[in-house]
Amino acid sequence: MNSPFPESFEDLERSGIGKIAIQGLGMEGVYPLWFGEGSEPTPAIIRDAAIAALDAGETFYNIPRGRPDLRAALKVYHDKLYGIDLHPDRIHVPASTMLTVMIAAHMVIRPGDHAVIVTPHWPNVEMALKWAGAEIGHFRQHSQEGKWALDLDGLMAACQSHTKIIYLNSPCNPTGYVMERPDQERLLDFCRDRGIILLSDEVYHRSVYDRDFAPSFLEFAGDDDPLIVVNGFSKGWAMTGWRLGWMVTPKGYEEQMAVLCEMYNTGAPSFVQIGAITALEKGEGVLNELRQGYAESLAVANDILGNHARIDHTAPEGAFYAFPRIKGIDDGLKFAEGLLFGAKVGVAPGYTFGPGNETHLRLCYAMKADKLEQALRAFTNYLDNS
């Protein structure tokens, strides 16, 4: 019997992250380095605001593009952080950051269009662009002088006549690469000239350790530039389970975005949005505490991973992942499964982050430094005996 579903649906399968995590979730004593989240719950000041909103009956529909008070708070946040005057009609809060990526893909892509993804990359992004009908091209970062780097000329050359979108994540999951302002300006100039939408994923914008925030295209882009910025509360404020993100689009599409936000999700939960307002207005202190903890854990990761003979480790500049190459393995998924059951350390196999990463692993270091040290010692002990 022929399937009534299209091949694009039939071919869907879990990412390598899911393939490992589904085997280890609930396993007693496992070190969960597979997902992109810390070991600490959302700070109490944010949780309390959402609880109070629930108690006050904030359980009804709201504006699908996001509550006006949340969008106003996001404008203030951007203006203060970047020293800009962001037009409020450009801000939309449909629900999770992943949903903003899905919406952006369907805003731009028609079947047969070409999309270039700067890789290594989070696998769901590629799936979103494919699901919208894009032909996918990859352009890989590389390790250079002890840090991750991107050949901007090579990225531009990877674009074709039918390229409609470039996806860039900076700070990057999984490498920690951070694009600096001069390269951002060159890349946006290129997109202006070619009529290509730049989809800038800035969800780790506060997860940097040598400055207060990572460079953003919003610091210099105009209202009408071919730029969509997606961001969210998950990483900076430890709100992964809240599923709330936002996007900034070119000016003049308020009506269209209202339709898309209503169609895809009919709006994020109102009490969740009220918690997010507190995160923006009163959460700077807890954000910095979380980031300080991640910095301490990063030092542990750099020390252990950077001093092992079988690990080729390039220190990240941002986000909260290490993406080492493991010498002597040729099947990252098989190795990750062995590590899970042999040492109770859960990691993500590198192949799931794009081509050329088959001998890499992604490890999230966003946990308490002492617990992370235990996890990484278990990892290296397993490596020594495998």
Beta strands, then each sheet from edge to edge (+ up, - down):
strand 1: 31-32
strand 2: 91-92
strand 3: 114-119
strand 4: 135-140
strand 5: 142-144
strand 6: 147-149
strand 7: 163-169
strand 8: 197-201
strand 9: 227-232
strand 10: 245-248
strand 11: 311-312
strand 12: 321-322
strand 13: 325-326
strand 14: 345-346
strand 15: 348-349
strand 16: 361-364
sheet 1: 1+ 14+
sheet 2: 2+ 10- 9+ 8+ 7+ 3+ 4+
sheet 3: 5+ 6-
sheet 4: 11+ 13-
sheet 5: 12+ 16- 15+
end
